[in-house]
């Protein structure tokens, strides 16, 4: 797990504290089971990027369950996970304890990756996002049930298509490099509510 090293106000759609521990990185290039419970020891709430140097859903099931156990118990934090393994996410979904403080997103690098959005949509994740890192043409309904989208830069028709898809889905759009990304205000969307998960119970 890695503490968010970015100021919250720039892109984070949640008002959690921007303060953070000085220890920037808990894991190296591989998972460390002895570090996953550290968030339970932090009394202040933080926004935490999970497994930024590897894909959590590429790890064995026991480790994934252990991480979810910690995230589910540390409800004073928000945890953000990004994966390219949406098939594994979906396969494990029914056995995971989904909470509204666990945000899950998929990386979209090319057109074929849009299947990941569909698999994310079918999972139990209660806060969902898409991170677009390549020139993807977005259909108007491709982002249904997605809460927010991050994209560094798109131009012309691709940008218009993404904005239209966000407007139809009612999801928030953050544009720019992570250090400077800001929310794109679109009249058809207006002010979106804070992310608090979908419903009060576990979602299957």
Backbone as ProteinMPNN parsed JSONL, in Angstrom:
{"seq_chain_A": "XXXXXXXXXXXXXXXXXXXXXXXXXXXXXXXXXXXXXXXXXXXXXXXXXXXXXXXXXXXXXXXXXXXXXXXXXXXXXXXXXXXXXXXXXXXXXXXXXXXXXXXXXXXXXXXXXXXXXXXXXXXXXXXXXXXXXXXXXXXXXXXXXXXXXXXXXXXXXXXXXXXXXXXXXXXXXXXXXXXXXXXXXXXXXXXXXXXXXXXXXXXX", "coords_chain_A": {"N_chain_A": [[0.839, -1.182, 0.0], [0.409, 2.257, -0.618], [0.808, 5.539, 0.463], [-1.202, 8.204, -0.581], [0.448, 10.601, -2.405], [-0.309, 13.028, -3.289], [-1.816, 16.288, -3.222], [-5.022, 16.376, -1.815], [-7.064, 18.132, -2.665], [-6.758, 18.651, -5.336], [-7.621, 16.615, -7.13], [-9.014, 14.589, -5.933], [-12.169, 13.202, -5.336], [-13.196, 13.187, -2.805], [-13.473, 14.514, 0.518], [-11.367, 13.861, 2.319], [-8.704, 14.132, 4.756], [-5.696, 15.873, 3.825], [-3.368, 15.444, 5.078], [-0.654, 13.212, 5.788], [1.192, 10.214, 6.611], [4.776, 10.292, 7.029], [6.113, 8.157, 6.019], [6.331, 7.059, 2.907], [6.003, 4.801, 1.311], [4.861, 1.548, 1.649], [5.029, -0.996, 0.646], [7.298, -2.804, -1.467], [8.44, -3.856, -4.633], [7.064, -6.161, -4.571], [4.414, -7.926, -2.84], [4.124, -7.484, 0.704], [3.378, -9.252, 3.405], [3.695, -8.602, 6.075], [3.227, -5.941, 6.298], [0.674, -5.153, 5.729], [-1.189, -4.541, 7.698], [-0.627, -2.05, 8.689], [-2.213, 0.336, 8.155], [-4.227, 0.083, 10.064], [-3.11, 0.997, 12.351], [-2.924, 3.694, 12.151], [-4.368, 6.584, 13.259], [-5.52, 8.897, 12.187], [-7.537, 9.672, 9.299], [-6.8, 8.652, 5.986], [-6.276, 8.883, 2.401], [-5.542, 6.162, 0.55], [-3.44, 4.698, -1.79], [-3.462, 1.52, -3.13], [-1.198, -1.093, -3.567], [0.539, -0.009, -5.684], [2.778, -0.655, -7.168], [2.475, -3.125, -8.196], [-0.026, -5.443, -9.393], [-2.819, -5.856, -7.493], [-4.818, -7.789, -7.929], [-3.518, -9.704, -9.311], [-2.284, -11.25, -7.529], [-2.116, -14.046, -5.177], [-5.148, -15.6, -3.959], [-5.412, -15.692, -1.141], [-3.804, -13.601, -0.218], [-5.089, -11.383, -1.377], [-7.538, -11.51, -0.036], [-6.637, -11.026, 2.566], [-5.759, -8.364, 2.381], [-8.199, -7.11, 1.773], [-9.522, -7.645, 4.141], [-8.154, -5.997, 5.962], [-8.703, -3.464, 4.818], [-11.463, -3.408, 5.089], [-11.74, -3.287, 7.837], [-10.451, -0.953, 8.488], [-12.084, 1.518, 8.412], [-11.87, 4.232, 8.626], [-10.163, 5.135, 6.751], [-9.778, 5.751, 3.172], [-9.46, 3.562, 0.441], [-7.806, 3.055, -2.584], [-7.795, 1.17, -5.453], [-6.295, 0.046, -8.411], [-6.574, -1.862, -11.354], [-5.55, -4.147, -13.961], [-6.528, -6.579, -14.179], [-9.331, -7.321, -14.454], [-10.87, -9.551, -14.925], [-10.058, -11.382, -12.989], [-10.724, -9.909, -10.734], [-13.525, -9.941, -10.976], [-13.976, -12.674, -10.734], [-13.255, -13.165, -8.078], [-14.975, -11.569, -6.723], [-17.487, -12.172, -5.4], [-16.68, -13.316, -3.081], [-15.46, -11.442, -1.573], [-15.366, -8.829, 0.894], [-17.1, -6.128, 0.421], [-16.829, -2.691, 0.907], [-17.855, 0.752, 1.307], [-15.653, 2.382, 1.515], [-13.741, 1.38, -0.086], [-12.359, 1.799, -3.099], [-12.444, 0.879, -6.46], [-10.823, 0.526, -9.562], [-10.319, 0.316, -13.147], [-7.728, -0.005, -15.597], [-7.598, 1.53, -18.72], [-6.279, 1.153, -21.733], [-6.499, 0.686, -24.433], [-8.894, 0.095, -27.111], [-9.96, -2.507, -26.841], [-9.831, -2.892, -24.15], [-12.119, -1.981, -22.958], [-13.802, -3.947, -22.124], [-13.039, -4.408, -19.566], [-14.287, -2.43, -18.074], [-16.916, -3.292, -18.134], [-16.683, -5.703, -16.729], [-15.856, -4.721, -14.248], [-18.161, -3.32, -13.597], [-19.905, -5.384, -13.134], [-18.968, -6.441, -10.831], [-18.735, -6.52, -7.176], [-17.918, -4.055, -6.306], [-18.363, -0.94, -4.729], [-17.675, 1.698, -5.106], [-16.577, 2.875, -8.098], [-14.153, 3.311, -10.693], [-12.65, 4.511, -13.772], [-9.534, 4.53, -15.379], [-8.204, 6.148, -17.932], [-5.728, 5.653, -20.2], [-4.934, 5.662, -22.794], [-5.645, 6.238, -26.364], [-8.81, 6.008, -26.556], [-11.949, 5.412, -27.948], [-14.903, 6.42, -26.663], [-18.068, 5.09, -26.115], [-21.46, 6.363, -25.795], [-22.778, 5.108, -23.692], [-20.906, 3.64, -22.357], [-19.884, 4.114, -19.823], [-21.734, 3.618, -17.862], [-22.902, 3.349, -14.53], [-20.409, 3.898, -13.471], [-18.369, 5.744, -11.261], [-16.358, 7.778, -11.339], [-13.957, 9.175, -13.665], [-10.597, 9.15, -14.722], [-8.293, 10.863, -16.727], [-5.425, 11.665, -18.611], [-4.952, 13.193, -20.954], [-6.932, 13.945, -23.734], [-7.943, 14.538, -27.086], [-9.919, 16.414, -29.437], [-12.367, 14.503, -31.138], [-12.246, 12.291, -29.466], [-12.076, 13.381, -26.907], [-14.513, 14.759, -26.796], [-16.282, 12.609, -27.038], [-15.722, 11.216, -24.657], [-16.515, 13.091, -22.72], [-19.234, 13.224, -23.303], [-20.0, 10.611, -22.695], [-19.491, 10.575, -19.943], [-21.35, 12.496, -19.151], [-23.784, 11.26, -19.794], [-23.655, 9.044, -18.095], [-23.495, 10.304, -15.682], [-21.127, 10.59, -14.244], [-18.096, 11.694, -12.628], [-15.419, 13.642, -14.017], [-11.96, 13.759, -14.278], [-9.256, 15.555, -15.39], [-5.962, 15.629, -16.689], [-2.439, 15.427, -15.73], [-1.607, 13.355, -12.912], [-0.484, 14.951, -10.842], [-1.524, 17.47, -11.236], [-4.151, 17.269, -11.954], [-7.552, 18.195, -12.474], [-11.027, 18.628, -11.751], [-13.258, 18.333, -14.426], [-15.623, 20.587, -15.274], [-18.861, 20.16, -16.381], [-21.72, 21.3, -17.958], [-23.918, 19.587, -18.309], [-23.602, 17.744, -16.362], [-23.193, 19.057, -13.899], [-22.992, 19.725, -10.374], [-21.639, 17.035, -8.789], [-22.46, 14.525, -6.347], [-20.637, 13.641, -3.329], [-18.551, 10.697, -3.194], [-19.924, 7.905, -1.842], [-20.383, 5.257, -1.91], [-22.527, 2.54, -3.057], [-25.566, 2.176, -2.001], [-26.514, 0.72, 1.196], [-25.783, -1.813, 1.956], [-23.946, -4.909, 1.398], [-22.866, -5.467, -1.91], [-23.653, -7.462, -4.624]], "CA_chain_A": [[0.0, 0.0, 0.0], [1.184, 3.484, -0.723], [0.051, 6.722, 0.82], [-1.374, 9.185, -1.651], [1.442, 11.666, -2.283], [-0.832, 14.185, -3.989], [-2.782, 17.063, -2.455], [-6.379, 15.9, -2.044], [-7.966, 19.093, -3.277], [-6.543, 18.806, -6.774], [-8.408, 15.73, -7.962], [-9.738, 13.593, -5.175], [-13.555, 13.591, -5.162], [-13.604, 13.01, -1.418], [-12.835, 15.555, 1.327], [-10.515, 13.349, 3.379], [-7.555, 14.967, 5.114], [-4.528, 15.791, 2.954], [-2.204, 15.058, 5.879], [-0.279, 11.825, 5.532], [2.421, 9.815, 7.286], [5.986, 10.57, 6.27], [6.498, 6.929, 5.331], [5.585, 7.167, 1.655], [5.749, 3.531, 0.651], [4.855, 0.414, 2.573], [5.412, -2.205, -0.089], [8.246, -2.629, -2.555], [7.954, -4.345, -5.909], [6.276, -7.361, -4.326], [3.618, -7.781, -1.627], [4.713, -7.822, 2.001], [2.297, -9.564, 4.32], [3.904, -8.02, 7.398], [2.954, -4.508, 6.267], [-0.691, -4.806, 5.315], [-2.036, -4.051, 8.784], [-0.195, -0.73, 9.148], [-3.284, 1.344, 8.204], [-5.022, -0.06, 11.284], [-2.418, 1.684, 13.439], [-2.985, 5.136, 11.91], [-5.623, 7.078, 13.808], [-6.1, 9.86, 11.246], [-7.982, 9.07, 8.05], [-6.029, 8.998, 4.789], [-6.614, 8.246, 1.129], [-4.394, 5.268, 0.367], [-3.327, 3.932, -3.019], [-3.12, 0.146, -2.779], [-0.421, -1.909, -4.507], [0.822, 0.787, -6.876], [3.908, -1.197, -7.92], [2.073, -4.413, -8.763], [-1.481, -5.53, -9.497], [-3.332, -6.642, -6.373], [-5.614, -8.921, -8.376], [-2.63, -10.709, -9.891], [-1.712, -11.994, -6.403], [-2.914, -15.208, -4.796], [-6.401, -15.249, -3.318], [-5.263, -15.491, 0.303], [-3.276, -12.255, 0.0], [-6.152, -10.438, -1.714], [-8.498, -11.528, 1.069], [-6.01, -10.383, 3.725], [-5.792, -6.918, 2.14], [-9.582, -6.671, 1.917], [-9.863, -7.686, 5.56], [-7.622, -4.778, 6.569], [-9.448, -2.313, 4.303], [-12.795, -3.434, 5.662], [-11.661, -2.919, 9.249], [-9.935, 0.424, 8.595], [-13.104, 2.317, 7.732], [-11.539, 5.66, 8.702], [-9.375, 5.448, 5.556], [-10.274, 5.353, 1.861], [-8.46, 2.771, -0.267], [-8.012, 3.109, -4.023], [-7.127, 0.056, -6.135], [-6.43, 0.049, -9.868], [-6.159, -3.164, -11.85], [-5.788, -4.573, -15.336], [-7.033, -7.953, -14.064], [-10.753, -7.249, -14.117], [-11.426, -10.903, -14.932], [-9.806, -11.951, -11.66], [-11.559, -9.128, -9.828], [-14.891, -10.45, -11.063], [-13.998, -14.051, -10.227], [-13.14, -13.15, -6.615], [-15.858, -10.548, -6.172], [-18.542, -12.65, -4.503], [-16.082, -13.786, -1.828], [-14.809, -10.305, -0.922], [-16.221, -7.972, 1.717], [-17.057, -4.818, -0.218], [-17.235, -1.557, 1.716], [-17.88, 1.99, 0.516], [-14.349, 3.055, 1.581], [-12.854, 0.669, -1.017], [-12.602, 2.245, -4.461], [-11.769, -0.018, -7.41], [-10.863, 1.022, -10.931], [-9.625, -0.451, -14.174], [-6.894, 0.749, -16.532], [-8.068, 1.402, -20.102], [-5.2, 1.619, -22.594], [-6.887, 0.532, -25.834], [-10.326, -0.147, -27.277], [-10.34, -3.826, -26.337], [-9.852, -2.879, -22.679], [-13.419, -1.557, -22.441], [-14.422, -5.094, -21.456], [-12.721, -4.297, -18.136], [-15.317, -1.607, -17.448], [-18.086, -4.143, -17.967], [-16.418, -6.649, -15.643], [-15.895, -3.937, -13.022], [-19.569, -3.003, -13.346], [-20.568, -6.603, -12.652], [-18.375, -6.829, -9.55], [-19.394, -5.972, -6.002], [-17.331, -2.766, -5.918], [-19.391, 0.067, -4.472], [-17.177, 2.92, -5.747], [-15.88, 2.368, -9.288], [-13.599, 4.349, -11.561], [-11.875, 4.094, -14.938], [-8.362, 5.363, -15.646], [-7.958, 6.032, -19.367], [-4.323, 5.992, -20.452], [-4.668, 5.568, -24.222], [-6.655, 6.863, -27.239], [-9.972, 5.127, -26.587], [-13.209, 6.045, -28.357], [-15.87, 6.026, -25.655], [-19.473, 5.163, -26.498], [-22.255, 7.174, -24.878], [-23.236, 4.344, -22.535], [-19.829, 2.775, -21.875], [-19.518, 4.419, -18.438], [-22.877, 3.433, -16.964], [-22.589, 2.842, -13.183], [-19.041, 4.245, -13.085], [-18.474, 6.943, -10.438], [-15.51, 8.842, -11.87], [-12.991, 8.82, -14.702], [-9.361, 9.928, -14.768], [-7.632, 10.82, -18.027], [-4.396, 12.715, -18.651], [-5.209, 14.11, -22.069], [-7.571, 13.465, -24.952], [-8.215, 15.687, -27.933], [-10.87, 16.299, -30.531], [-13.542, 13.655, -31.007], [-12.101, 11.41, -28.311], [-12.43, 14.167, -25.727], [-15.955, 15.003, -26.846], [-16.949, 11.341, -26.755], [-15.569, 10.911, -23.234], [-17.361, 14.011, -21.962], [-20.62, 12.816, -23.502], [-20.222, 9.376, -21.941], [-19.566, 10.957, -18.53], [-22.607, 13.203, -18.943], [-24.868, 10.277, -19.822], [-23.534, 8.189, -16.915], [-23.502, 11.11, -14.468], [-19.904, 10.357, -13.478], [-17.187, 12.835, -12.561], [-14.289, 13.536, -14.933], [-10.757, 14.451, -13.831], [-8.389, 15.656, -16.56], [-4.621, 16.139, -16.458], [-1.497, 14.555, -15.037], [-2.045, 13.186, -11.516], [-0.049, 16.025, -9.943], [-2.254, 18.719, -11.478], [-5.487, 16.96, -12.481], [-8.66, 18.92, -11.864], [-12.318, 18.144, -12.228], [-13.799, 19.036, -15.582], [-17.012, 20.969, -15.045], [-19.674, 20.026, -17.579], [-23.073, 21.757, -17.624], [-24.889, 18.501, -18.279], [-23.397, 16.973, -15.147], [-23.392, 19.91, -12.741], [-22.241, 19.345, -9.176], [-21.896, 15.643, -8.445], [-22.324, 14.264, -4.916], [-19.431, 12.934, -2.882], [-18.636, 9.255, -3.355], [-20.209, 7.256, -0.566], [-20.747, 3.869, -2.14], [-23.839, 2.294, -3.662], [-26.449, 1.488, -1.075], [-25.993, 0.528, 2.532], [-25.355, -3.172, 2.233], [-22.966, -5.496, 0.48], [-23.391, -5.49, -3.263], [-23.182, -8.641, -5.366]], "C_chain_A": [[0.881, 1.242, 0.0], [0.309, 4.67, -0.373], [-0.039, 7.649, -0.376], [-0.409, 10.344, -1.438], [0.976, 12.951, -2.945], [-1.767, 14.968, -3.078], [-4.202, 16.63, -2.801], [-7.197, 16.853, -2.891], [-7.842, 19.145, -4.794], [-7.413, 17.871, -7.598], [-9.304, 14.797, -7.191], [-11.187, 14.029, -4.953], [-14.071, 13.406, -3.751], [-12.847, 14.006, -0.545], [-11.948, 15.04, 2.449], [-9.295, 14.235, 3.584], [-6.402, 14.776, 4.139], [-3.265, 15.465, 3.743], [-1.91, 13.581, 5.653], [0.975, 11.485, 6.312], [3.634, 10.115, 6.413], [6.492, 9.324, 5.552], [5.68, 6.835, 4.049], [5.204, 5.821, 1.079], [5.88, 2.379, 1.627], [5.305, -0.869, 1.907], [6.467, -1.845, -1.126], [7.64, -3.152, -3.844], [7.13, -5.618, -5.761], [5.515, -7.188, -3.019], [4.389, -8.18, -0.377], [3.595, -8.015, 3.008], [2.454, -8.916, 5.673], [3.584, -6.538, 7.45], [1.483, -4.183, 6.073], [-1.551, -4.275, 6.455], [-1.621, -2.679, 9.305], [-1.322, 0.314, 9.153], [-4.149, 1.25, 9.459], [-4.406, 0.697, 12.458], [-2.475, 3.204, 13.295], [-4.348, 5.659, 12.33], [-6.311, 8.076, 12.885], [-6.51, 9.142, 9.966], [-7.184, 9.574, 6.859], [-6.646, 8.344, 3.56], [-5.386, 7.455, 0.706], [-4.478, 4.56, -0.976], [-2.799, 2.542, -2.666], [-2.34, -0.506, -3.917], [-0.114, -1.16, -5.794], [1.947, 0.216, -7.733], [3.649, -2.606, -8.452], [0.557, -4.43, -8.761], [-2.011, -6.426, -8.392], [-4.045, -7.895, -6.852], [-4.818, -9.927, -9.205], [-2.008, -11.582, -8.798], [-2.626, -13.164, -6.038], [-4.11, -14.765, -3.953], [-6.273, -14.958, -1.839], [-4.752, -14.087, 0.596], [-4.337, -11.201, -0.298], [-7.163, -10.361, -0.576], [-7.927, -10.835, 2.307], [-6.035, -8.866, 3.58], [-7.214, -6.39, 2.311], [-10.035, -6.699, 3.373], [-9.393, -6.419, 6.27], [-8.423, -3.563, 6.112], [-10.841, -2.252, 4.91], [-12.825, -3.031, 7.118], [-11.228, -1.467, 9.437], [-10.885, 1.389, 7.889], [-12.849, 3.818, 7.825], [-10.634, 6.087, 7.555], [-10.219, 5.181, 4.309], [-9.135, 4.637, 1.149], [-8.802, 2.758, -1.754], [-7.152, 2.06, -4.704], [-7.355, 0.207, -7.634], [-5.861, -1.252, -10.405], [-6.354, -3.289, -13.361], [-6.406, -5.961, -15.354], [-8.503, -7.961, -13.644], [-11.413, -8.623, -14.138], [-11.237, -11.581, -13.582], [-10.605, -11.216, -10.596], [-12.973, -9.688, -9.808], [-14.998, -11.855, -10.481], [-13.978, -14.103, -8.705], [-14.241, -12.339, -5.944], [-16.84, -11.068, -5.13], [-17.999, -13.117, -3.164], [-15.371, -12.669, -1.064], [-15.828, -9.466, -0.164], [-16.115, -6.54, 1.192], [-17.597, -3.742, 0.715], [-17.15, -0.285, 0.877], [-16.57, 2.768, 0.604], [-13.317, 2.373, 0.686], [-13.242, 1.056, -2.434], [-11.799, 1.357, -5.413], [-11.928, 0.532, -8.818], [-10.088, 0.124, -11.867], [-8.854, 0.488, -15.084], [-7.378, 0.475, -17.95], [-7.007, 2.007, -21.011], [-5.56, 1.558, -24.076], [-8.344, 0.097, -25.895], [-10.771, -1.479, -26.671], [-10.462, -3.861, -24.812], [-11.195, -2.449, -22.107], [-14.178, -2.711, -21.792], [-14.155, -5.042, -19.953], [-13.761, -3.46, -17.402], [-16.558, -2.454, -17.189], [-17.883, -5.126, -16.822], [-16.388, -5.937, -14.293], [-17.339, -3.645, -12.615], [-20.306, -4.202, -12.748], [-20.009, -7.082, -11.321], [-19.161, -6.213, -8.398], [-18.863, -4.625, -5.57], [-18.41, -1.707, -5.798], [-18.975, 1.458, -4.927], [-16.262, 2.473, -6.878], [-15.337, 3.531, -10.107], [-12.882, 3.714, -12.735], [-10.73, 5.066, -15.125], [-7.986, 5.141, -17.107], [-6.556, 6.535, -19.668], [-3.964, 5.9, -21.933], [-5.792, 6.177, -25.03], [-7.847, 5.945, -27.456], [-11.209, 5.929, -26.982], [-14.311, 5.527, -27.441], [-17.29, 6.178, -26.189], [-20.286, 5.882, -25.43], [-22.647, 6.416, -23.62], [-22.15, 3.438, -21.945], [-19.515, 2.969, -20.398], [-20.698, 4.316, -17.471], [-22.416, 2.806, -15.655], [-21.125, 3.02, -12.794], [-19.097, 5.609, -12.377], [-17.593, 8.089, -10.918], [-14.492, 8.273, -12.84], [-11.783, 9.722, -14.552], [-8.75, 9.773, -16.152], [-6.608, 11.942, -18.065], [-4.655, 13.701, -19.768], [-5.884, 13.365, -23.203], [-7.932, 14.692, -25.773], [-9.313, 15.362, -28.937], [-12.047, 15.408, -30.209], [-13.448, 12.725, -29.798], [-12.493, 12.137, -27.033], [-13.934, 14.407, -25.669], [-16.716, 13.735, -26.489], [-16.874, 10.965, -25.286], [-16.479, 11.807, -22.393], [-18.836, 13.637, -22.112], [-20.94, 11.558, -22.703], [-20.331, 9.661, -20.45], [-20.895, 11.64, -18.232], [-23.774, 12.227, -18.887], [-24.858, 9.432, -18.55], [-23.646, 8.97, -15.609], [-22.279, 10.87, -13.615], [-18.977, 11.563, -13.587], [-15.963, 12.577, -13.435], [-13.145, 14.393, -14.424], [-9.737, 14.393, -14.958], [-7.042, 16.232, -16.162], [-3.725, 15.101, -15.809], [-1.898, 14.475, -13.568], [-1.66, 14.343, -10.598], [-0.9, 17.283, -10.072], [-3.683, 18.488, -11.958], [-6.558, 17.742, -11.735], [-9.957, 18.418, -12.477], [-12.812, 18.997, -13.383], [-15.277, 19.319, -15.338], [-17.764, 20.894, -16.368], [-21.113, 20.382, -17.231], [-24.085, 20.633, -17.503], [-24.748, 17.641, -17.043], [-23.694, 17.829, -13.925], [-22.553, 19.435, -11.573], [-22.611, 17.937, -8.768], [-21.715, 15.436, -6.949], [-21.014, 13.59, -4.594], [-19.64, 11.434, -3.046], [-18.827, 8.594, -1.999], [-20.628, 5.798, -0.754], [-22.179, 3.745, -2.626], [-24.696, 1.5, -2.688], [-25.77, 1.227, 0.254], [-25.442, -0.845, 2.792], [-24.328, -3.656, 1.253], [-23.623, -5.685, -0.857], [-22.81, -6.677, -4.011], [-23.478, -8.464, -6.832]], "O_chain_A": [[1.975, 1.243, 0.566], [-0.813, 4.785, -0.865], [0.94, 7.85, -1.095], [-0.448, 10.999, -0.397], [1.772, 13.868, -3.146], [-2.446, 14.373, -2.241], [-4.542, 16.531, -3.98], [-7.955, 16.412, -3.755], [-8.746, 19.64, -5.466], [-7.902, 18.267, -8.656], [-10.265, 14.264, -7.746], [-11.419, 15.12, -4.432], [-15.28, 13.465, -3.527], [-11.692, 14.316, -0.835], [-11.788, 15.733, 3.454], [-8.905, 14.991, 2.695], [-6.149, 13.663, 3.678], [-2.209, 15.234, 3.154], [-2.813, 12.797, 5.362], [1.751, 12.38, 6.645], [3.52, 10.182, 5.189], [7.229, 9.434, 4.572], [4.48, 6.565, 4.092], [4.172, 5.709, 0.417], [6.878, 2.253, 2.337], [5.901, -1.732, 2.551], [6.517, -0.712, -1.605], [6.462, -2.921, -4.12], [6.557, -6.098, -6.738], [5.92, -6.392, -2.172], [5.205, -9.102, -0.403], [2.943, -7.054, 3.416], [1.461, -8.692, 6.365], [3.655, -5.928, 8.517], [1.087, -3.03, 6.24], [-2.557, -3.615, 6.197], [-2.207, -2.191, 10.272], [-1.382, 1.118, 10.083], [-4.744, 2.246, 9.87], [-5.087, 1.002, 13.437], [-2.11, 3.925, 14.224], [-5.372, 5.218, 11.807], [-7.539, 8.105, 12.803], [-5.913, 8.133, 9.591], [-6.923, 10.77, 6.735], [-7.423, 7.394, 3.658], [-4.31, 8.024, 0.526], [-5.473, 3.897, -1.271], [-1.79, 2.419, -1.973], [-2.76, -0.477, -5.074], [-0.466, -1.622, -6.88], [2.062, 0.566, -8.907], [4.518, -3.202, -9.088], [-0.078, -3.54, -8.195], [-1.696, -7.615, -8.348], [-3.897, -8.957, -6.249], [-5.378, -10.884, -9.738], [-1.292, -12.538, -9.096], [-3.754, -13.263, -6.521], [-4.091, -13.708, -3.322], [-6.952, -14.069, -1.325], [-5.206, -13.446, 1.544], [-4.473, -10.231, 0.448], [-7.593, -9.272, -0.196], [-8.651, -10.137, 3.016], [-6.304, -8.156, 4.55], [-7.417, -5.342, 2.925], [-10.843, -5.868, 3.789], [-10.123, -5.838, 7.073], [-8.784, -2.719, 6.932], [-11.344, -1.169, 5.211], [-13.824, -2.49, 7.592], [-11.591, -0.828, 10.424], [-10.523, 2.002, 6.884], [-13.54, 4.6, 7.172], [-10.362, 7.277, 7.398], [-11.234, 4.486, 4.367], [-7.981, 5.055, 1.239], [-9.939, 2.486, -2.138], [-5.93, 2.056, -4.557], [-8.475, 0.465, -8.075], [-4.798, -1.698, -9.973], [-7.206, -2.627, -13.953], [-6.768, -6.468, -16.416], [-8.868, -8.532, -12.616], [-12.408, -8.841, -13.446], [-12.132, -12.266, -13.089], [-11.109, -11.835, -9.658], [-13.551, -9.886, -8.739], [-15.981, -12.19, -9.82], [-14.604, -14.975, -8.102], [-14.417, -12.417, -4.729], [-17.0, -10.452, -4.076], [-18.759, -13.297, -2.213], [-14.752, -12.918, -0.03], [-17.0, -9.403, -0.533], [-15.154, -5.831, 1.489], [-18.698, -3.872, 1.25], [-16.458, -0.249, -0.14], [-16.379, 3.722, -0.15], [-12.144, 2.749, 0.697], [-14.315, 0.691, -2.916], [-10.612, 1.115, -5.191], [-13.014, 0.95, -9.221], [-9.301, -0.719, -11.437], [-9.263, 1.625, -15.317], [-7.55, -0.68, -18.337], [-6.848, 3.227, -21.06], [-4.992, 2.293, -24.884], [-8.953, -0.227, -24.876], [-11.836, -1.563, -26.059], [-11.113, -4.743, -24.252], [-11.401, -2.537, -20.897], [-15.093, -2.485, -21.001], [-14.939, -5.563, -19.16], [-14.084, -3.738, -16.247], [-17.18, -2.338, -16.133], [-18.798, -5.359, -16.033], [-16.848, -6.493, -13.296], [-17.691, -3.715, -11.438], [-21.226, -4.036, -11.948], [-20.529, -8.036, -10.743], [-20.126, -5.479, -8.611], [-19.312, -4.09, -4.556], [-19.273, -1.591, -6.668], [-19.833, 2.32, -5.12], [-15.28, 1.77, -6.642], [-15.96, 4.587, -10.208], [-12.545, 2.53, -12.706], [-10.917, 6.28, -15.042], [-7.505, 4.069, -17.473], [-6.236, 7.698, -19.421], [-2.795, 6.047, -22.287], [-6.8, 6.596, -24.46], [-7.889, 5.192, -28.429], [-11.48, 6.991, -26.421], [-14.617, 4.335, -27.443], [-17.675, 7.249, -26.656], [-19.847, 5.997, -24.286], [-22.831, 7.033, -22.571], [-22.445, 2.568, -21.125], [-18.935, 2.079, -19.775], [-20.65, 4.875, -16.375], [-21.638, 1.853, -15.656], [-20.65, 2.354, -11.875], [-19.787, 6.52, -12.835], [-18.019, 9.244, -10.909], [-14.201, 7.076, -12.847], [-11.921, 10.916, -14.287], [-8.697, 8.666, -16.687], [-6.884, 13.05, -17.604], [-4.585, 14.912, -19.56], [-5.452, 12.277, -23.586], [-8.197, 15.761, -25.221], [-9.592, 14.202, -29.237], [-12.657, 15.528, -29.147], [-14.464, 12.41, -29.177], [-13.168, 11.57, -26.174], [-14.551, 14.27, -24.613], [-17.683, 13.779, -25.728], [-17.842, 10.455, -24.723], [-17.135, 11.336, -21.463], [-19.599, 13.726, -21.15], [-22.012, 11.446, -22.108], [-21.161, 9.067, -19.762], [-21.501, 11.398, -17.188], [-24.653, 12.352, -18.033], [-25.912, 9.135, -17.988], [-23.864, 8.382, -14.55], [-22.362, 10.934, -12.389], [-19.071, 12.35, -14.528], [-15.522, 11.437, -13.578], [-13.31, 15.586, -14.169], [-9.39, 13.311, -15.431], [-6.969, 17.195, -15.399], [-4.182, 14.037, -15.391], [-2.469, 15.425, -13.032], [-2.408, 14.685, -9.682], [-0.991, 18.074, -9.133], [-4.36, 19.445, -12.336], [-6.479, 17.925, -10.52], [-9.974, 17.86, -13.574], [-12.787, 20.226, -13.322], [-16.082, 18.396, -15.211], [-17.35, 21.497, -17.359], [-21.672, 19.814, -16.292], [-25.008, 20.709, -16.692], [-25.66, 16.889, -16.7], [-24.378, 17.375, -13.007], [-21.512, 18.808, -11.768], [-23.765, 17.667, -8.437], [-20.888, 16.112, -6.337], [-20.355, 13.034, -5.472], [-20.775, 10.956, -3.038], [-17.98, 8.718, -1.114], [-21.172, 5.185, 0.164], [-22.945, 4.709, -2.611], [-24.553, 0.283, -2.576], [-24.577, 1.488, 0.41], [-24.702, -1.038, 3.756], [-23.887, -2.912, 0.377], [-24.804, -6.024, -0.937], [-21.594, -6.869, -4.023], [-23.163, -9.342, -7.636]]}, "name": "protein", "num_of_chains": 1, "seq": "XXXXXXXXXXXXXXXXXXXXXXXXXXXXXXXXXXXXXXXXXXXXXXXXXXXXXXXXXXXXXXXXXXXXXXXXXXXXXXXXXXXXXXXXXXXXXXXXXXXXXXXXXXXXXXXXXXXXXXXXXXXXXXXXXXXXXXXXXXXXXXXXXXXXXXXXXXXXXXXXXXXXXXXXXXXXXXXXXXXXXXXXXXXXXXXXXXXXXXXXXXXX"}
